[in-house]
Amino acid sequence: MNESTQTEATAGTPTSYGFCSWHNRFADDVRLIDVIEQGSGSGGVQYACGPCRKVHGLVPFADRP
């Protein structure tokens, strides 16, 4: 019997593997949370994994009004 070991993502929800800025480790399903812009110098971005988004009440950047 062939069964997938990966969970299906909700349609239209981008998923990726990357560094979670909240628990400081690599994780699956990270989403962009914040873009830090600076006038002189490099800015930055913050990503969060699913569990950290839930615990800290973070709303992905793309889902904000």
N, CA, C and O atoms as a GROMACS GRO file, in nm:
protein
  260
    1MET      N    1   0.085  -0.117   0.000
    1MET     CA    2   0.000   0.000   0.000
    1MET      C    3   0.090   0.124   0.000
    1MET      O    4   0.178   0.138   0.085
    2ASN      N    5   0.068   0.212  -0.095
    2ASN     CA    6   0.147   0.335  -0.106
    2ASN      C    7   0.076   0.449  -0.036
    2ASN      O    8  -0.030   0.494  -0.079
    3GLU      N    9   0.135   0.496   0.072
    3GLU     CA   10   0.079   0.609   0.146
    3GLU      C   11   0.184   0.718   0.154
    3GLU      O   12   0.302   0.690   0.177
    4SER      N   13   0.141   0.841   0.136
    4SER     CA   14   0.232   0.954   0.145
    4SER      C   15   0.266   0.981   0.291
    4SER      O   16   0.181   0.972   0.379
    5THR      N   17   0.391   1.015   0.316
    5THR     CA   18   0.432   1.049   0.451
    5THR      C   19   0.428   1.199   0.474
    5THR      O   20   0.458   1.247   0.583
    6GLN      N   21   0.392   1.274   0.370
    6GLN     CA   22   0.384   1.419   0.381
    6GLN      C   23   0.239   1.461   0.391
    6GLN      O   24   0.151   1.401   0.331
    7THR      N   25   0.216   1.566   0.470
    7THR     CA   26   0.080   1.618   0.483
    7THR      C   27   0.050   1.709   0.366
    7THR      O   28   0.139   1.776   0.313
    8GLU      N   29  -0.074   1.713   0.325
    8GLU     CA   30  -0.117   1.797   0.215
    8GLU      C   31  -0.137   1.939   0.265
    8GLU      O   32  -0.198   1.961   0.370
    9ALA      N   33  -0.088   2.036   0.190
    9ALA     CA   34  -0.106   2.177   0.225
    9ALA      C   35  -0.241   2.224   0.176
    9ALA      O   36  -0.292   2.175   0.074
   10THR      N   37  -0.300   2.317   0.247
   10THR     CA   38  -0.425   2.376   0.204
   10THR      C   39  -0.402   2.448   0.072
   10THR      O   40  -0.299   2.511   0.053
   11ALA      N   41  -0.496   2.438  -0.019
   11ALA     CA   42  -0.481   2.500  -0.150
   11ALA      C   43  -0.454   2.649  -0.136
   11ALA      O   44  -0.523   2.718  -0.062
   12GLY      N   45  -0.356   2.698  -0.208
   12GLY     CA   46  -0.322   2.839  -0.206
   12GLY      C   47  -0.230   2.881  -0.093
   12GLY      O   48  -0.192   2.998  -0.085
   13THR      N   49  -0.193   2.789  -0.006
   13THR     CA   50  -0.106   2.823   0.107
   13THR      C   51   0.038   2.786   0.071
   13THR      O   52   0.069   2.668   0.057
   14PRO      N   53   0.125   2.886   0.057
   14PRO     CA   54   0.264   2.854   0.026
   14PRO      C   55   0.334   2.793   0.147
   14PRO      O   56   0.314   2.838   0.260
   15THR      N   57   0.414   2.693   0.123
   15THR     CA   58   0.491   2.632   0.231
   15THR      C   59   0.637   2.625   0.189
   15THR      O   60   0.669   2.618   0.070
   16SER      N   61   0.724   2.627   0.286
   16SER     CA   62   0.866   2.619   0.256
   16SER      C   63   0.942   2.575   0.380
   16SER      O   64   0.888   2.570   0.491
   17TYR      N   65   1.068   2.543   0.359
   17TYR     CA   66   1.157   2.504   0.467
   17TYR      C   67   1.254   2.618   0.487
   17TYR      O   68   1.314   2.666   0.390
   18GLY      N   69   1.271   2.663   0.610
   18GLY     CA   70   1.362   2.774   0.634
   18GLY      C   71   1.386   2.796   0.781
   18GLY      O   72   1.352   2.712   0.864
   19PHE      N   73   1.445   2.909   0.812
   19PHE     CA   74   1.484   2.941   0.949
   19PHE      C   75   1.373   3.017   1.020
   19PHE      O   76   1.327   3.120   0.971
   20CYS      N   77   1.329   2.967   1.134
   20CYS     CA   78   1.226   3.033   1.215
   20CYS      C   79   1.295   3.134   1.306
   20CYS      O   80   1.382   3.098   1.386
   21SER      N   81   1.255   3.260   1.295
   21SER     CA   82   1.316   3.367   1.374
   21SER      C   83   1.274   3.363   1.520
   21SER      O   84   1.335   3.430   1.603
   22TRP      N   85   1.170   3.287   1.554
   22TRP     CA   86   1.121   3.284   1.691
   22TRP      C   87   1.188   3.176   1.775
   22TRP      O   88   1.226   3.202   1.889
   23HIS      N   89   1.203   3.056   1.722
   23HIS     CA   90   1.270   2.953   1.803
   23HIS      C   91   1.413   2.927   1.754
   23HIS      O   92   1.479   2.836   1.802
   24ASN      N   93   1.459   3.007   1.658
   24ASN     CA   94   1.598   3.006   1.610
   24ASN      C   95   1.648   2.869   1.565
   24ASN      O   96   1.759   2.828   1.599
   25ARG      N   97   1.565   2.801   1.488
   25ARG     CA   98   1.602   2.673   1.429
   25ARG      C   99   1.536   2.662   1.291
   25ARG      O  100   1.441   2.735   1.261
   26PHE      N  101   1.587   2.572   1.210
   26PHE     CA  102   1.524   2.546   1.081
   26PHE      C  103   1.397   2.465   1.103
   26PHE      O  104   1.391   2.380   1.193
   27ALA      N  105   1.296   2.492   1.021
   27ALA     CA  106   1.168   2.423   1.036
   27ALA      C  107   1.096   2.416   0.902
   27ALA      O  108   1.129   2.488   0.808
   28ASP      N  109   0.999   2.330   0.896
   28ASP     CA  110   0.914   2.317   0.778
   28ASP      C  111   0.798   2.417   0.789
   28ASP      O  112   0.760   2.455   0.900
   29ASP      N  113   0.745   2.458   0.678
   29ASP     CA  114   0.627   2.545   0.673
   29ASP      C  115   0.650   2.682   0.736
   29ASP      O  116   0.567   2.730   0.813
   30VAL      N  117   0.762   2.745   0.703
   30VAL     CA  118   0.784   2.882   0.753
   30VAL      C  119   0.713   2.980   0.661
   30VAL      O  120   0.704   2.960   0.540
   31ARG      N  121   0.664   3.087   0.720
   31ARG     CA  122   0.596   3.193   0.646
   31ARG      C  123   0.658   3.327   0.684
   31ARG      O  124   0.703   3.345   0.798
   32LEU      N  125   0.660   3.420   0.589
   32LEU     CA  126   0.712   3.554   0.613
   32LEU      C  127   0.619   3.627   0.710
   32LEU      O  128   0.498   3.634   0.687
   33ILE      N  129   0.675   3.681   0.817
   33ILE     CA  130   0.598   3.751   0.919
   33ILE      C  131   0.620   3.901   0.913
   33ILE      O  132   0.525   3.978   0.921
   34ASP      N  133   0.746   3.943   0.899
   34ASP     CA  134   0.776   4.086   0.905
   34ASP      C  135   0.891   4.120   0.812
   34ASP      O  136   0.984   4.042   0.794
   35VAL      N  137   0.882   4.240   0.754
   35VAL     CA  138   0.989   4.294   0.671
   35VAL      C  139   1.043   4.416   0.743
   35VAL      O  140   0.968   4.509   0.774
   36ILE      N  141   1.172   4.416   0.771
   36ILE     CA  142   1.235   4.526   0.844
   36ILE      C  143   1.309   4.612   0.742
   36ILE      O  144   1.407   4.568   0.681
   37GLU      N  145   1.262   4.734   0.725
   37GLU     CA  146   1.323   4.825   0.628
   37GLU      C  147   1.406   4.929   0.702
   37GLU      O  148   1.366   4.980   0.806
   38GLN      N  149   1.522   4.960   0.646
   38GLN     CA  150   1.609   5.062   0.702
   38GLN      C  151   1.652   5.155   0.590
   38GLN      O  152   1.678   5.111   0.478
   39GLY      N  153   1.659   5.284   0.622
   39GLY     CA  154   1.698   5.383   0.523
   39GLY      C  155   1.842   5.370   0.479
   39GLY      O  156   1.871   5.382   0.360
   40SER      N  157   1.932   5.347   0.571
   40SER     CA  158   2.073   5.335   0.536
   40SER      C  159   2.127   5.205   0.592
   40SER      O  160   2.157   5.195   0.711
   41GLY      N  161   2.140   5.109   0.508
   41GLY     CA  162   2.190   4.980   0.553
   41GLY      C  163   2.094   4.869   0.514
   41GLY      O  164   1.988   4.891   0.457
   42SER      N  165   2.135   4.751   0.548
   42SER     CA  166   2.052   4.637   0.511
   42SER      C  167   1.935   4.621   0.608
   42SER      O  168   1.948   4.643   0.728
   43GLY      N  169   1.824   4.584   0.555
   43GLY     CA  170   1.707   4.556   0.637
   43GLY      C  171   1.708   4.409   0.674
   43GLY      O  172   1.814   4.351   0.696
   44GLY      N  173   1.593   4.350   0.681
   44GLY     CA  174   1.586   4.209   0.712
   44GLY      C  175   1.444   4.157   0.704
   44GLY      O  176   1.350   4.234   0.682
   45VAL      N  177   1.429   4.031   0.722
   45VAL     CA  178   1.298   3.967   0.723
   45VAL      C  179   1.292   3.869   0.839
   45VAL      O  180   1.396   3.820   0.886
   46GLN      N  181   1.172   3.842   0.886
   46GLN     CA  182   1.152   3.743   0.992
   46GLN      C  183   1.050   3.641   0.944
   46GLN      O  184   0.943   3.677   0.894
   47TYR      N  185   1.084   3.516   0.961
   47TYR     CA  186   0.997   3.405   0.925
   47TYR      C  187   0.960   3.328   1.051
   47TYR      O  188   1.036   3.327   1.149
   48ALA      N  189   0.843   3.265   1.049
   48ALA     CA  190   0.800   3.183   1.163
   48ALA      C  191   0.738   3.053   1.114
   48ALA      O  192   0.669   3.051   1.012
   49CYS      N  193   0.762   2.946   1.187
   49CYS     CA  194   0.703   2.816   1.156
   49CYS      C  195   0.559   2.811   1.211
   49CYS      O  196   0.518   2.900   1.285
   50GLY      N  197   0.486   2.709   1.173
   50GLY     CA  198   0.348   2.695   1.216
   50GLY      C  199   0.326   2.697   1.366
   50GLY      O  200   0.242   2.773   1.414
   51PRO      N  201   0.401   2.616   1.443
   51PRO     CA  202   0.382   2.617   1.588
   51PRO      C  203   0.412   2.754   1.652
   51PRO      O  204   0.341   2.796   1.742
   52CYS      N  205   0.516   2.822   1.605
   52CYS     CA  206   0.549   2.954   1.661
   52CYS      C  207   0.443   3.057   1.624
   52CYS      O  208   0.410   3.144   1.704
   53ARG      N  209   0.388   3.047   1.502
   53ARG     CA  210   0.280   3.139   1.462
   53ARG      C  211   0.160   3.122   1.555
   53ARG      O  212   0.096   3.220   1.594
   54LYS      N  213   0.130   2.998   1.588
   54LYS     CA  214   0.015   2.971   1.674
   54LYS      C  215   0.040   3.019   1.818
   54LYS      O  216  -0.045   3.086   1.876
   55VAL      N  217   0.155   2.984   1.874
   55VAL     CA  218   0.187   3.019   2.013
   55VAL      C  219   0.196   3.170   2.033
   55VAL      O  220   0.147   3.222   2.133
   56HIS      N  221   0.257   3.240   1.938
   56HIS     CA  222   0.281   3.384   1.952
   56HIS      C  223   0.175   3.470   1.884
   56HIS      O  224   0.185   3.593   1.886
   57GLY      N  225   0.074   3.408   1.824
   57GLY     CA  226  -0.032   3.482   1.757
   57GLY      C  227   0.017   3.565   1.639
   57GLY      O  228  -0.027   3.679   1.620
   58LEU      N  229   0.107   3.509   1.561
   58LEU     CA  230   0.166   3.582   1.448
   58LEU      C  231   0.082   3.564   1.323
   58LEU      O  232   0.036   3.454   1.293
   59VAL      N  233   0.064   3.672   1.250
   59VAL     CA  234  -0.012   3.670   1.125
   59VAL      C  235   0.087   3.686   1.010
   59VAL      O  236   0.162   3.783   1.007
   60PRO      N  237   0.089   3.591   0.914
   60PRO     CA  238   0.180   3.605   0.801
   60PRO      C  239   0.158   3.736   0.726
   60PRO      O  240   0.046   3.785   0.715
   61PHE      N  241   0.265   3.791   0.674
   61PHE     CA  242   0.264   3.919   0.603
   61PHE      C  243   0.163   3.917   0.489
   61PHE      O  244   0.090   4.014   0.470
   62ALA      N  245   0.156   3.807   0.414
   62ALA     CA  246   0.066   3.797   0.299
   62ALA      C  247  -0.081   3.792   0.340
   62ALA      O  248  -0.169   3.822   0.259
   63ASP      N  249  -0.110   3.754   0.464
   63ASP     CA  250  -0.249   3.741   0.508
   63ASP      C  251  -0.302   3.865   0.578
   63ASP      O  252  -0.416   3.866   0.625
   64ARG      N  253  -0.222   3.969   0.587
   64ARG     CA  254  -0.266   4.094   0.654
   64ARG      C  255  -0.350   4.177   0.559
   64ARG      O  256  -0.327   4.176   0.438
   65PRO      N  257  -0.447   4.250   0.614
   65PRO     CA  258  -0.531   4.334   0.527
   65PRO      C  259  -0.457   4.454   0.472
   65PRO      O  260  -0.515   4.533   0.397
   0.00000   0.00000   0.00000
